[in-house]
Protein backbone atom coordinates (compact mmCIF):
# COMPACT_ATOMS: atom_id res chain seq x y z
CA UNK A 1 0.00 0.00 0.00
CA UNK A 2 1.40 3.37 -1.05
CA UNK A 3 0.48 7.04 -0.57
CA UNK A 4 1.28 9.13 2.50
CA UNK A 5 2.35 6.05 4.43
CA UNK A 6 5.12 5.40 1.90
CA UNK A 7 6.23 9.03 1.97
CA UNK A 8 6.38 9.08 5.77
CA UNK A 9 8.33 5.82 5.83
CA UNK A 10 10.86 7.18 3.34
CA UNK A 11 11.42 10.30 5.42
CA UNK A 12 11.46 8.53 8.78
CA UNK A 13 8.60 10.63 10.15
CA UNK A 14 7.67 10.08 13.78
CA UNK A 15 3.91 10.22 14.21
CA UNK A 16 2.25 10.50 17.62
CA UNK A 17 1.19 6.96 18.60
CA UNK A 18 -1.14 5.90 21.38
CA UNK A 19 -3.16 2.87 22.43
CA UNK A 20 -6.99 2.95 22.46
CA UNK A 21 -8.43 -0.41 23.46
CA UNK A 22 -7.48 -2.93 20.77
CA UNK A 23 -6.36 -0.16 18.44
CA UNK A 24 -3.01 1.50 17.85
CA UNK A 25 -3.74 5.06 16.70
CA UNK A 26 -1.18 7.23 14.91
CA UNK A 27 -1.33 10.92 14.01
CA UNK A 28 1.19 12.50 11.63
CA UNK A 29 1.46 15.05 8.90
CA UNK A 30 3.35 17.23 6.44
CA UNK A 31 3.87 21.00 6.25
CA UNK A 32 6.01 22.64 3.57
CA UNK A 33 6.60 25.94 1.81
CA UNK A 34 8.86 27.02 -1.05
CA UNK A 35 9.80 30.38 -2.48
CA UNK A 36 9.61 29.88 -6.24
CA UNK A 37 10.82 32.44 -8.76
CA UNK A 38 10.02 31.76 -12.42
CA UNK A 39 10.49 33.46 -15.78
CA UNK A 40 8.98 32.46 -19.12
CA UNK A 41 10.07 33.12 -22.68
CA UNK A 42 9.52 31.83 -26.18
CA UNK A 43 6.41 30.94 -28.13
CA UNK A 44 2.79 30.18 -27.25
CA UNK A 45 2.79 26.45 -27.95
CA UNK A 46 -0.83 25.55 -27.13
CA UNK A 47 -2.37 22.66 -25.22
CA UNK A 48 -1.01 21.74 -21.79
CA UNK A 49 2.35 23.43 -22.37
CA UNK A 50 3.86 23.43 -18.88
CA UNK A 51 6.82 25.55 -19.99
CA UNK A 52 4.65 28.18 -21.68
CA UNK A 53 3.73 31.58 -20.31
CA UNK A 54 0.04 30.75 -19.76
CA UNK A 55 0.56 27.78 -17.43
CA UNK A 56 4.22 28.00 -16.44
CA UNK A 57 4.11 31.63 -15.31
CA UNK A 58 0.37 32.06 -14.78
CA UNK A 59 0.04 34.42 -17.76
CA UNK A 60 2.97 36.65 -16.73
CA UNK A 61 6.56 36.92 -17.92
CA UNK A 62 7.85 36.53 -14.37
CA UNK A 63 6.17 35.43 -11.19
CA UNK A 64 6.87 34.66 -7.54
CA UNK A 65 4.93 32.37 -5.21
CA UNK A 66 5.53 31.12 -1.70
CA UNK A 67 3.51 27.94 -1.64
CA UNK A 68 3.61 24.17 -1.57
CA UNK A 69 6.08 22.04 -3.46
CA UNK A 70 5.02 18.74 -5.01
CA UNK A 71 3.44 17.63 -1.72
CA UNK A 72 0.58 19.54 -0.09
CA UNK A 73 0.24 20.17 3.63
CA UNK A 74 -1.42 17.19 5.24
CA UNK A 75 -2.82 15.68 8.41
CA UNK A 76 -2.91 11.87 8.37
CA UNK A 77 -4.62 9.71 10.97
CA UNK A 78 -4.48 5.94 10.99
CA UNK A 79 -5.62 3.14 13.30
CA UNK A 80 -4.47 -0.48 13.20
CA UNK A 81 -5.47 -3.60 15.09
CA UNK A 82 -5.33 -7.38 15.11
CA UNK A 83 -8.91 -8.65 14.72
CA UNK A 84 -9.01 -12.42 14.93
CA UNK A 85 -6.94 -13.77 12.03
CA UNK A 86 -6.76 -10.41 10.27
CA UNK A 87 -4.50 -7.37 10.43
CA UNK A 88 -6.85 -4.39 10.10
CA UNK A 89 -6.03 -0.78 9.35
CA UNK A 90 -7.92 2.43 8.51
CA UNK A 91 -6.43 5.72 7.30
CA UNK A 92 -7.71 9.21 6.49
CA UNK A 93 -5.46 11.87 4.93
CA UNK A 94 -6.68 15.48 4.75
CA UNK A 95 -4.68 17.97 2.66
CA UNK A 96 -4.60 21.70 2.01
CA UNK A 97 -2.60 24.25 -0.01
CA UNK A 98 -0.33 27.01 1.33
CA UNK A 99 -0.62 29.69 -1.37
CA UNK A 100 -3.73 31.32 -2.82
CA UNK A 101 -4.29 34.55 -4.78
CA UNK A 102 -6.00 36.21 -1.83
CA UNK A 103 -4.83 37.37 1.60
CA UNK A 104 -8.37 37.69 2.99
CA UNK A 105 -10.41 34.86 1.48
CA UNK A 106 -10.81 31.68 3.52
CA UNK A 107 -8.25 29.03 2.56
CA UNK A 108 -10.92 26.35 2.90
CA UNK A 109 -10.13 24.07 -0.03
CA UNK A 110 -9.71 20.68 1.63
CA UNK A 111 -8.53 17.67 -0.38
CA UNK A 112 -9.34 14.32 1.24
CA UNK A 113 -7.01 12.31 -0.97
CA UNK A 114 -7.01 9.23 1.22
CA UNK A 115 -9.77 7.49 3.13
CA UNK A 116 -9.54 3.71 3.11
CA UNK A 117 -9.34 0.58 5.23
CA UNK A 118 -7.42 -2.66 4.74
CA UNK A 119 -7.61 -6.21 6.07
CA UNK A 120 -5.48 -9.27 5.43
CA UNK A 121 -2.82 -11.65 6.64
CA UNK A 122 0.31 -13.48 5.49
CA UNK A 123 -1.70 -16.15 3.67
CA UNK A 124 -4.30 -14.09 1.78
CA UNK A 125 -2.43 -10.82 1.24
CA UNK A 126 -4.12 -7.47 1.84
CA UNK A 127 -7.43 -6.09 0.58
CA UNK A 128 -7.94 -2.31 0.42
CA UNK A 129 -11.29 -0.52 0.07
CA UNK A 130 -11.65 3.26 -0.20
CA UNK A 131 -9.85 6.22 -1.76
CA UNK A 132 -6.08 6.19 -2.28
CA UNK A 133 -3.42 6.81 -4.92
CA UNK A 134 -3.37 4.60 -7.98
CA UNK A 135 -0.87 1.83 -8.65
CA UNK A 136 0.22 3.01 -12.10
CA UNK A 137 2.95 5.66 -11.84
CA UNK A 138 3.59 5.20 -8.12
CA UNK A 139 7.15 3.94 -8.55
CA UNK A 140 8.15 7.04 -10.50
CA UNK A 141 6.56 9.78 -8.43
CA UNK A 142 7.33 8.30 -5.00
CA UNK A 143 10.93 7.71 -6.08
CA UNK A 144 11.31 11.23 -7.52
CA UNK A 145 13.77 13.32 -5.48
CA UNK A 146 11.54 16.37 -6.08
CA UNK A 147 8.73 14.72 -4.11
CA UNK A 148 10.05 16.62 -1.06
CA UNK A 149 10.85 19.66 -3.21
CA UNK A 150 9.11 21.37 -6.10
CA UNK A 151 10.45 20.11 -9.43
CA UNK A 152 8.69 22.05 -12.20
CA UNK A 153 7.29 25.12 -10.34
CA UNK A 154 4.31 25.58 -12.66
CA UNK A 155 2.45 28.63 -11.39
CA UNK A 156 -0.97 27.66 -12.72
CA UNK A 157 -1.00 24.75 -10.26
CA UNK A 158 1.11 25.99 -7.32
CA UNK A 159 -1.36 28.67 -6.25
CA UNK A 160 -4.23 26.81 -4.62
CA UNK A 161 -2.58 23.41 -5.06
CA UNK A 162 0.99 22.14 -5.65
CA UNK A 163 3.91 22.24 -8.09
CA UNK A 164 4.34 19.36 -10.54
CA UNK A 165 7.68 17.66 -9.94
CA UNK A 166 7.95 15.72 -13.22
CA UNK A 167 4.19 15.21 -13.68
CA UNK A 168 3.44 15.80 -17.36
CA UNK A 169 7.18 16.04 -18.04
CA UNK A 170 8.44 12.53 -17.36
CA UNK A 171 5.47 10.58 -16.06
CA UNK A 172 1.69 10.80 -15.78
CA UNK A 173 0.13 11.67 -12.43
CA UNK A 174 -0.44 8.72 -10.12
CA UNK A 175 -3.99 9.95 -9.42
CA UNK A 176 -6.31 9.34 -6.44
CA UNK A 177 -9.30 7.07 -6.94
CA UNK A 178 -12.03 5.16 -5.19
CA UNK A 179 -10.88 1.56 -5.45
CA UNK A 180 -10.95 -2.05 -4.36
CA UNK A 181 -7.38 -3.34 -4.42
CA UNK A 182 -5.47 -6.49 -3.52
CA UNK A 183 -1.79 -6.90 -2.69
CA UNK A 184 -0.39 -10.41 -2.84
CA UNK A 185 1.28 -11.87 0.27
CA UNK A 186 4.90 -10.90 0.79
CA UNK A 187 7.37 -13.71 0.13
CA UNK A 188 11.07 -14.38 0.49
CA UNK A 189 11.67 -14.10 -3.26
CA UNK A 190 10.93 -10.36 -3.23
CA UNK A 191 8.19 -10.65 -5.87
CA UNK A 192 5.02 -8.62 -5.32
CA UNK A 193 1.76 -8.15 -7.15
CA UNK A 194 -0.88 -5.42 -6.80
CA UNK A 195 -4.17 -5.10 -8.67
CA UNK A 196 -7.13 -2.74 -8.34
CA UNK A 197 -10.58 -2.07 -9.70
CA UNK A 198 -10.72 1.72 -9.79
CA UNK A 199 -13.74 3.98 -9.99
CA UNK A 200 -13.74 5.22 -13.62
CA UNK A 201 -13.09 8.94 -14.13
CA UNK A 202 -14.08 11.55 -16.72
CA UNK A 203 -11.41 13.56 -18.50
CA UNK A 204 -10.57 16.86 -16.76
CA UNK A 205 -8.68 19.06 -19.25
CA UNK A 206 -7.43 22.45 -18.01
CA UNK A 207 -7.59 24.32 -21.32
CA UNK A 208 -10.83 22.94 -22.80
CA UNK A 209 -14.25 21.56 -21.90
CA UNK A 210 -14.47 17.84 -21.03
CA UNK A 211 -15.46 15.64 -23.99
CA UNK A 212 -15.34 12.20 -22.35
CA UNK A 213 -17.20 10.58 -19.48
CA UNK A 214 -17.23 7.14 -17.86
CA UNK A 215 -20.04 4.59 -17.76
CA UNK A 216 -20.23 1.08 -16.32
CA UNK A 217 -16.71 -0.25 -16.84
CA UNK A 218 -14.25 0.33 -13.98
CA UNK A 219 -10.66 1.33 -14.56
CA UNK A 220 -8.21 -1.53 -14.03
CA UNK A 221 -4.66 -1.11 -12.73
CA UNK A 222 -2.06 -3.78 -11.95
CA UNK A 223 1.63 -4.03 -11.18
CA UNK A 224 4.22 -6.79 -10.83
CA UNK A 225 7.24 -5.82 -8.72
CA UNK A 226 10.52 -7.19 -7.40
CA UNK A 227 12.73 -5.92 -4.60
CA UNK A 228 16.05 -7.21 -3.22
CA UNK A 229 19.37 -5.79 -1.97
CA UNK A 230 18.70 -2.14 -2.80
CA UNK A 231 17.07 -2.94 -6.15
CA UNK A 232 13.41 -2.32 -7.01
CA UNK A 233 11.75 -3.07 -10.32
CA UNK A 234 8.16 -2.77 -11.52
CA UNK A 235 6.01 -3.57 -14.54
CA UNK A 236 2.54 -2.01 -14.60
CA UNK A 237 -0.53 -1.40 -16.73
CA UNK A 238 -3.88 0.39 -16.63
CA UNK A 239 -6.98 0.61 -18.82
CA UNK A 240 -10.40 2.31 -18.92
CA UNK A 241 -13.16 2.88 -21.43
CA UNK A 242 -14.05 6.55 -22.14
CA UNK A 243 -17.38 7.53 -23.69
CA UNK A 244 -17.58 10.60 -25.92
CA UNK A 245 -19.94 13.41 -24.89
CA UNK A 246 -19.27 15.85 -27.76
CA UNK A 247 -20.32 15.65 -31.44
CA UNK A 248 -17.71 14.20 -33.77
CA UNK A 249 -15.71 12.59 -30.97
CA UNK A 250 -15.41 8.79 -30.77
CA UNK A 251 -15.34 6.51 -27.76
CA UNK A 252 -11.96 5.01 -26.95
CA UNK A 253 -10.17 2.80 -24.43
CA UNK A 254 -7.26 4.20 -22.47
CA UNK A 255 -4.41 1.69 -22.34
CA UNK A 256 -1.02 2.24 -20.74
CA UNK A 257 2.04 0.25 -19.74
CA UNK A 258 4.97 1.10 -17.51
CA UNK A 259 8.36 -0.37 -16.69
CA UNK A 260 10.83 1.05 -14.22
CA UNK A 261 13.61 0.31 -11.75
CA UNK A 262 15.64 1.94 -9.01
CA UNK A 263 18.86 0.96 -7.27
CA UNK A 264 20.47 2.29 -4.11
CA UNK A 265 24.13 1.36 -3.48
CA UNK A 266 25.41 3.16 -0.42
CA UNK A 267 25.35 6.91 -1.12
CA UNK A 268 24.48 6.51 -4.83
CA UNK A 269 20.93 6.12 -6.13
CA UNK A 270 19.57 5.80 -9.67
CA UNK A 271 16.05 5.50 -11.10
CA UNK A 272 14.63 5.05 -14.60
CA UNK A 273 11.00 4.78 -15.69
CA UNK A 274 9.14 4.50 -19.00
CA UNK A 275 5.42 4.89 -19.73
CA UNK A 276 3.62 4.53 -23.02
CA UNK A 277 0.10 4.14 -24.33
CA UNK A 278 -3.12 5.82 -25.42
CA UNK A 279 -5.03 8.34 -23.30
CA UNK A 280 -2.47 8.61 -20.49
CA UNK A 281 -2.76 12.40 -20.56
CA UNK A 282 -0.46 15.12 -19.27
CA UNK A 283 -1.94 15.95 -15.86
CA UNK A 284 -4.87 13.50 -15.66
CA UNK A 285 -6.35 10.50 -17.42
CA UNK A 286 -7.44 11.30 -21.00
CA UNK A 287 -6.96 15.08 -20.65
CA UNK A 288 -5.63 14.93 -24.25
CA UNK A 289 -8.28 12.48 -25.43
CA UNK A 290 -7.13 9.37 -27.30
CA UNK A 291 -3.63 10.72 -28.00
CA UNK A 292 -0.80 8.18 -28.03
CA UNK A 293 2.19 9.26 -25.94
CA UNK A 294 5.44 8.17 -24.30
CA UNK A 295 7.15 9.41 -21.14
CA UNK A 296 10.73 8.91 -19.96
CA UNK A 297 12.17 9.72 -16.54
CA UNK A 298 15.74 9.27 -15.27
CA UNK A 299 17.39 10.37 -12.04
CA UNK A 300 20.69 10.11 -10.18
CA UNK A 301 21.36 11.11 -6.56
CA UNK A 302 24.42 11.13 -4.31
CA UNK A 303 24.82 11.60 -0.55
CA UNK A 304 28.30 12.94 0.29
CA UNK A 305 27.30 13.00 3.98
CA UNK A 306 24.45 11.63 6.07
CA UNK A 307 22.74 15.02 6.01
CA UNK A 308 23.30 16.14 2.42
CA UNK A 309 21.90 14.74 -0.83
CA UNK A 310 22.40 16.16 -4.31
CA UNK A 311 20.57 15.01 -7.39
CA UNK A 312 19.85 15.54 -11.06
CA UNK A 313 16.62 14.42 -12.70
CA UNK A 314 15.28 14.66 -16.24
CA UNK A 315 11.92 13.76 -17.70
CA UNK A 316 10.09 14.20 -20.99
CA UNK A 317 6.50 13.45 -22.00
CA UNK A 318 6.06 13.30 -25.77
CA UNK A 319 2.90 13.01 -27.89
CA UNK A 320 3.20 10.72 -30.91
CA UNK A 321 0.66 12.48 -33.15
CA UNK A 322 -0.86 15.95 -33.46
CA UNK A 323 -4.42 14.97 -32.56
CA UNK A 324 -7.15 17.47 -31.65
CA UNK A 325 -6.63 16.69 -27.97
CA UNK A 326 -3.01 17.86 -27.91
CA UNK A 327 -3.85 21.46 -28.80
CA UNK A 328 -0.63 21.46 -30.83
CA UNK A 329 1.61 20.31 -27.95
CA UNK A 330 4.39 17.92 -28.96
CA UNK A 331 6.32 17.57 -25.69
CA UNK A 332 7.03 18.81 -22.17
CA UNK A 333 10.48 18.27 -20.68
CA UNK A 334 11.94 19.20 -17.29
CA UNK A 335 15.50 19.16 -15.95
CA UNK A 336 15.96 19.73 -12.21
CA UNK A 337 19.10 19.98 -10.10
CA UNK A 338 18.50 19.75 -6.36
CA UNK A 339 20.25 20.02 -2.99
CA UNK A 340 18.53 18.48 0.05
CA UNK A 341 19.81 19.07 3.59
CA UNK A 342 18.45 17.21 6.62
CA UNK A 343 18.45 19.90 9.29
CA UNK A 344 16.91 17.45 11.77
CA UNK A 345 15.33 14.01 11.51
CA UNK A 346 12.03 15.71 10.66
CA UNK A 347 13.04 18.84 8.70
CA UNK A 348 14.61 18.91 5.25
CA UNK A 349 15.74 22.16 3.65
CA UNK A 350 15.63 22.19 -0.15
CA UNK A 351 17.13 24.23 -2.97
CA UNK A 352 16.35 23.45 -6.63
CA UNK A 353 16.95 25.05 -10.00
CA UNK A 354 15.56 23.81 -13.27
CA UNK A 355 14.14 24.40 -16.68
CA UNK A 356 10.90 23.23 -18.28
CA UNK A 357 10.55 23.29 -22.07
CA UNK A 358 7.40 22.79 -24.12
CA UNK A 359 7.57 22.18 -27.86
CA UNK A 360 4.78 22.35 -30.42
CA UNK A 361 4.17 20.29 -33.53
CA UNK A 362 4.30 23.56 -35.48
CA UNK A 363 7.86 24.18 -34.30
CA UNK A 364 7.37 26.72 -31.49
CA UNK A 365 8.98 26.37 -28.07
CA UNK A 366 8.15 27.84 -24.65
CA UNK A 367 10.68 27.92 -21.84
CA UNK A 368 10.22 28.18 -18.07
CA UNK A 369 13.28 28.88 -15.91
CA UNK A 370 12.62 28.34 -12.22
CA UNK A 371 14.26 28.24 -8.80
CA UNK A 372 12.78 26.97 -5.53
CA UNK A 373 14.04 27.44 -1.97
CA UNK A 374 12.31 26.26 1.19
CA UNK A 375 11.71 23.26 3.37
CA UNK A 376 9.42 20.49 4.53
CA UNK A 377 8.66 18.89 7.89
CA UNK A 378 7.29 15.40 8.48
CA UNK A 379 5.89 14.74 11.93
C-alpha positions as CSV (number, residue, x, y, z in Angstrom):
1,X,0.0,0.0,0.0
2,X,1.4,3.4,-1.0
3,X,0.5,7.0,-0.6
4,X,1.3,9.1,2.5
5,X,2.3,6.1,4.4
6,X,5.1,5.4,1.9
7,X,6.2,9.0,2.0
8,X,6.4,9.1,5.8
9,X,8.3,5.8,5.8
10,X,10.9,7.2,3.3
11,X,11.4,10.3,5.4
12,X,11.5,8.5,8.8
13,X,8.6,10.6,10.1
14,X,7.7,10.1,13.8
15,X,3.9,10.2,14.2
16,X,2.3,10.5,17.6
17,X,1.2,7.0,18.6
18,X,-1.1,5.9,21.4
19,X,-3.2,2.9,22.4
20,X,-7.0,3.0,22.5
21,X,-8.4,-0.4,23.5
22,X,-7.5,-2.9,20.8
23,X,-6.4,-0.2,18.4
24,X,-3.0,1.5,17.9
25,X,-3.7,5.1,16.7
26,X,-1.2,7.2,14.9
27,X,-1.3,10.9,14.0
28,X,1.2,12.5,11.6
29,X,1.5,15.1,8.9
30,X,3.3,17.2,6.4
31,X,3.9,21.0,6.2
32,X,6.0,22.6,3.6
33,X,6.6,25.9,1.8
34,X,8.9,27.0,-1.1
35,X,9.8,30.4,-2.5
36,X,9.6,29.9,-6.2
37,X,10.8,32.4,-8.8
38,X,10.0,31.8,-12.4
39,X,10.5,33.5,-15.8
40,X,9.0,32.5,-19.1
41,X,10.1,33.1,-22.7
42,X,9.5,31.8,-26.2
43,X,6.4,30.9,-28.1
44,X,2.8,30.2,-27.2
45,X,2.8,26.4,-28.0
46,X,-0.8,25.6,-27.1
47,X,-2.4,22.7,-25.2
48,X,-1.0,21.7,-21.8
49,X,2.3,23.4,-22.4
50,X,3.9,23.4,-18.9
51,X,6.8,25.5,-20.0
52,X,4.7,28.2,-21.7
53,X,3.7,31.6,-20.3
54,X,0.0,30.7,-19.8
55,X,0.6,27.8,-17.4
56,X,4.2,28.0,-16.4
57,X,4.1,31.6,-15.3
58,X,0.4,32.1,-14.8
59,X,0.0,34.4,-17.8
60,X,3.0,36.6,-16.7
61,X,6.6,36.9,-17.9
62,X,7.9,36.5,-14.4
63,X,6.2,35.4,-11.2
64,X,6.9,34.7,-7.5
65,X,4.9,32.4,-5.2
66,X,5.5,31.1,-1.7
67,X,3.5,27.9,-1.6
68,X,3.6,24.2,-1.6
69,X,6.1,22.0,-3.5
70,X,5.0,18.7,-5.0
71,X,3.4,17.6,-1.7
72,X,0.6,19.5,-0.1
73,X,0.2,20.2,3.6
74,X,-1.4,17.2,5.2
75,X,-2.8,15.7,8.4
76,X,-2.9,11.9,8.4
77,X,-4.6,9.7,11.0
78,X,-4.5,5.9,11.0
79,X,-5.6,3.1,13.3
80,X,-4.5,-0.5,13.2
81,X,-5.5,-3.6,15.1
82,X,-5.3,-7.4,15.1
83,X,-8.9,-8.6,14.7
84,X,-9.0,-12.4,14.9
85,X,-6.9,-13.8,12.0
86,X,-6.8,-10.4,10.3
87,X,-4.5,-7.4,10.4
88,X,-6.8,-4.4,10.1
89,X,-6.0,-0.8,9.3
90,X,-7.9,2.4,8.5
91,X,-6.4,5.7,7.3
92,X,-7.7,9.2,6.5
93,X,-5.5,11.9,4.9
94,X,-6.7,15.5,4.7
95,X,-4.7,18.0,2.7
96,X,-4.6,21.7,2.0
97,X,-2.6,24.2,0.0
98,X,-0.3,27.0,1.3
99,X,-0.6,29.7,-1.4
100,X,-3.7,31.3,-2.8
101,X,-4.3,34.5,-4.8
102,X,-6.0,36.2,-1.8
103,X,-4.8,37.4,1.6
104,X,-8.4,37.7,3.0
105,X,-10.4,34.9,1.5
106,X,-10.8,31.7,3.5
107,X,-8.3,29.0,2.6
108,X,-10.9,26.3,2.9
109,X,-10.1,24.1,0.0
110,X,-9.7,20.7,1.6
111,X,-8.5,17.7,-0.4
112,X,-9.3,14.3,1.2
113,X,-7.0,12.3,-1.0
114,X,-7.0,9.2,1.2
115,X,-9.8,7.5,3.1
116,X,-9.5,3.7,3.1
117,X,-9.3,0.6,5.2
118,X,-7.4,-2.7,4.7
119,X,-7.6,-6.2,6.1
120,X,-5.5,-9.3,5.4
121,X,-2.8,-11.7,6.6
122,X,0.3,-13.5,5.5
123,X,-1.7,-16.1,3.7
124,X,-4.3,-14.1,1.8
125,X,-2.4,-10.8,1.2
126,X,-4.1,-7.5,1.8
127,X,-7.4,-6.1,0.6
128,X,-7.9,-2.3,0.4
129,X,-11.3,-0.5,0.1
130,X,-11.7,3.3,-0.2
131,X,-9.8,6.2,-1.8
132,X,-6.1,6.2,-2.3
133,X,-3.4,6.8,-4.9
134,X,-3.4,4.6,-8.0
135,X,-0.9,1.8,-8.6
136,X,0.2,3.0,-12.1
137,X,2.9,5.7,-11.8
138,X,3.6,5.2,-8.1
139,X,7.1,3.9,-8.6
140,X,8.1,7.0,-10.5
141,X,6.6,9.8,-8.4
142,X,7.3,8.3,-5.0
143,X,10.9,7.7,-6.1
144,X,11.3,11.2,-7.5
145,X,13.8,13.3,-5.5
146,X,11.5,16.4,-6.1
147,X,8.7,14.7,-4.1
148,X,10.0,16.6,-1.1
149,X,10.9,19.7,-3.2
150,X,9.1,21.4,-6.1
151,X,10.4,20.1,-9.4
152,X,8.7,22.0,-12.2
153,X,7.3,25.1,-10.3
154,X,4.3,25.6,-12.7
155,X,2.4,28.6,-11.4
156,X,-1.0,27.7,-12.7
157,X,-1.0,24.7,-10.3
158,X,1.1,26.0,-7.3
159,X,-1.4,28.7,-6.3
160,X,-4.2,26.8,-4.6
161,X,-2.6,23.4,-5.1
162,X,1.0,22.1,-5.6
163,X,3.9,22.2,-8.1
164,X,4.3,19.4,-10.5
165,X,7.7,17.7,-9.9
166,X,7.9,15.7,-13.2
167,X,4.2,15.2,-13.7
168,X,3.4,15.8,-17.4
169,X,7.2,16.0,-18.0
170,X,8.4,12.5,-17.4
171,X,5.5,10.6,-16.1
172,X,1.7,10.8,-15.8
173,X,0.1,11.7,-12.4
174,X,-0.4,8.7,-10.1
175,X,-4.0,9.9,-9.4
176,X,-6.3,9.3,-6.4
177,X,-9.3,7.1,-6.9
178,X,-12.0,5.2,-5.2
179,X,-10.9,1.6,-5.4
180,X,-10.9,-2.0,-4.4
181,X,-7.4,-3.3,-4.4
182,X,-5.5,-6.5,-3.5
183,X,-1.8,-6.9,-2.7
184,X,-0.4,-10.4,-2.8
185,X,1.3,-11.9,0.3
186,X,4.9,-10.9,0.8
187,X,7.4,-13.7,0.1
188,X,11.1,-14.4,0.5
189,X,11.7,-14.1,-3.3
190,X,10.9,-10.4,-3.2
191,X,8.2,-10.7,-5.9
192,X,5.0,-8.6,-5.3
193,X,1.8,-8.2,-7.2
194,X,-0.9,-5.4,-6.8
195,X,-4.2,-5.1,-8.7
196,X,-7.1,-2.7,-8.3
197,X,-10.6,-2.1,-9.7
198,X,-10.7,1.7,-9.8
199,X,-13.7,4.0,-10.0
200,X,-13.7,5.2,-13.6
201,X,-13.1,8.9,-14.1
202,X,-14.1,11.5,-16.7
203,X,-11.4,13.6,-18.5
204,X,-10.6,16.9,-16.8
205,X,-8.7,19.1,-19.2
206,X,-7.4,22.4,-18.0
207,X,-7.6,24.3,-21.3
208,X,-10.8,22.9,-22.8
209,X,-14.3,21.6,-21.9
210,X,-14.5,17.8,-21.0
211,X,-15.5,15.6,-24.0
212,X,-15.3,12.2,-22.3
213,X,-17.2,10.6,-19.5
214,X,-17.2,7.1,-17.9
215,X,-20.0,4.6,-17.8
216,X,-20.2,1.1,-16.3
217,X,-16.7,-0.3,-16.8
218,X,-14.2,0.3,-14.0
219,X,-10.7,1.3,-14.6
220,X,-8.2,-1.5,-14.0
221,X,-4.7,-1.1,-12.7
222,X,-2.1,-3.8,-11.9
223,X,1.6,-4.0,-11.2
224,X,4.2,-6.8,-10.8
225,X,7.2,-5.8,-8.7
226,X,10.5,-7.2,-7.4
227,X,12.7,-5.9,-4.6
228,X,16.1,-7.2,-3.2
229,X,19.4,-5.8,-2.0
230,X,18.7,-2.1,-2.8
231,X,17.1,-2.9,-6.2
232,X,13.4,-2.3,-7.0
233,X,11.7,-3.1,-10.3
234,X,8.2,-2.8,-11.5
235,X,6.0,-3.6,-14.5
236,X,2.5,-2.0,-14.6
237,X,-0.5,-1.4,-16.7
238,X,-3.9,0.4,-16.6
239,X,-7.0,0.6,-18.8
240,X,-10.4,2.3,-18.9
241,X,-13.2,2.9,-21.4
242,X,-14.0,6.5,-22.1
243,X,-17.4,7.5,-23.7
244,X,-17.6,10.6,-25.9
245,X,-19.9,13.4,-24.9
246,X,-19.3,15.8,-27.8
247,X,-20.3,15.7,-31.4
248,X,-17.7,14.2,-33.8
249,X,-15.7,12.6,-31.0
250,X,-15.4,8.8,-30.8
251,X,-15.3,6.5,-27.8
252,X,-12.0,5.0,-27.0
253,X,-10.2,2.8,-24.4
254,X,-7.3,4.2,-22.5
255,X,-4.4,1.7,-22.3
256,X,-1.0,2.2,-20.7
257,X,2.0,0.3,-19.7
258,X,5.0,1.1,-17.5
259,X,8.4,-0.4,-16.7
260,X,10.8,1.0,-14.2
261,X,13.6,0.3,-11.8
262,X,15.6,1.9,-9.0
263,X,18.9,1.0,-7.3
264,X,20.5,2.3,-4.1
265,X,24.1,1.4,-3.5
266,X,25.4,3.2,-0.4
267,X,25.3,6.9,-1.1
268,X,24.5,6.5,-4.8
269,X,20.9,6.1,-6.1
270,X,19.6,5.8,-9.7
271,X,16.1,5.5,-11.1
272,X,14.6,5.1,-14.6
273,X,11.0,4.8,-15.7
274,X,9.1,4.5,-19.0
275,X,5.4,4.9,-19.7
276,X,3.6,4.5,-23.0
277,X,0.1,4.1,-24.3
278,X,-3.1,5.8,-25.4
279,X,-5.0,8.3,-23.3
280,X,-2.5,8.6,-20.5
281,X,-2.8,12.4,-20.6
282,X,-0.5,15.1,-19.3
283,X,-1.9,15.9,-15.9
284,X,-4.9,13.5,-15.7
285,X,-6.4,10.5,-17.4
286,X,-7.4,11.3,-21.0
287,X,-7.0,15.1,-20.7
288,X,-5.6,14.9,-24.2
289,X,-8.3,12.5,-25.4
290,X,-7.1,9.4,-27.3
291,X,-3.6,10.7,-28.0
292,X,-0.8,8.2,-28.0
293,X,2.2,9.3,-25.9
294,X,5.4,8.2,-24.3
295,X,7.1,9.4,-21.1
296,X,10.7,8.9,-20.0
297,X,12.2,9.7,-16.5
298,X,15.7,9.3,-15.3
299,X,17.4,10.4,-12.0
300,X,20.7,10.1,-10.2
301,X,21.4,11.1,-6.6
302,X,24.4,11.1,-4.3
303,X,24.8,11.6,-0.6
304,X,28.3,12.9,0.3
305,X,27.3,13.0,4.0
306,X,24.4,11.6,6.1
307,X,22.7,15.0,6.0
308,X,23.3,16.1,2.4
309,X,21.9,14.7,-0.8
310,X,22.4,16.2,-4.3
311,X,20.6,15.0,-7.4
312,X,19.9,15.5,-11.1
313,X,16.6,14.4,-12.7
314,X,15.3,14.7,-16.2
315,X,11.9,13.8,-17.7
316,X,10.1,14.2,-21.0
317,X,6.5,13.4,-22.0
318,X,6.1,13.3,-25.8
319,X,2.9,13.0,-27.9
320,X,3.2,10.7,-30.9
321,X,0.7,12.5,-33.1
322,X,-0.9,16.0,-33.5
323,X,-4.4,15.0,-32.6
324,X,-7.1,17.5,-31.6
325,X,-6.6,16.7,-28.0
326,X,-3.0,17.9,-27.9
327,X,-3.9,21.5,-28.8
328,X,-0.6,21.5,-30.8
329,X,1.6,20.3,-28.0
330,X,4.4,17.9,-29.0
331,X,6.3,17.6,-25.7
332,X,7.0,18.8,-22.2
333,X,10.5,18.3,-20.7
334,X,11.9,19.2,-17.3
335,X,15.5,19.2,-16.0
336,X,16.0,19.7,-12.2
337,X,19.1,20.0,-10.1
338,X,18.5,19.7,-6.4
339,X,20.2,20.0,-3.0
340,X,18.5,18.5,0.0
341,X,19.8,19.1,3.6
342,X,18.5,17.2,6.6
343,X,18.4,19.9,9.3
344,X,16.9,17.4,11.8
345,X,15.3,14.0,11.5
346,X,12.0,15.7,10.7
347,X,13.0,18.8,8.7
348,X,14.6,18.9,5.2
349,X,15.7,22.2,3.6
350,X,15.6,22.2,-0.1
351,X,17.1,24.2,-3.0
352,X,16.3,23.4,-6.6
353,X,16.9,25.1,-10.0
354,X,15.6,23.8,-13.3
355,X,14.1,24.4,-16.7
356,X,10.9,23.2,-18.3
357,X,10.6,23.3,-22.1
358,X,7.4,22.8,-24.1
359,X,7.6,22.2,-27.9
360,X,4.8,22.4,-30.4
361,X,4.2,20.3,-33.5
362,X,4.3,23.6,-35.5
363,X,7.9,24.2,-34.3
364,X,7.4,26.7,-31.5
365,X,9.0,26.4,-28.1
366,X,8.2,27.8,-24.7
367,X,10.7,27.9,-21.8
368,X,10.2,28.2,-18.1
369,X,13.3,28.9,-15.9
370,X,12.6,28.3,-12.2
371,X,14.3,28.2,-8.8
372,X,12.8,27.0,-5.5
373,X,14.0,27.4,-2.0
374,X,12.3,26.3,1.2
375,X,11.7,23.3,3.4
376,X,9.4,20.5,4.5
377,X,8.7,18.9,7.9
378,X,7.3,15.4,8.5
379,X,5.9,14.7,11.9
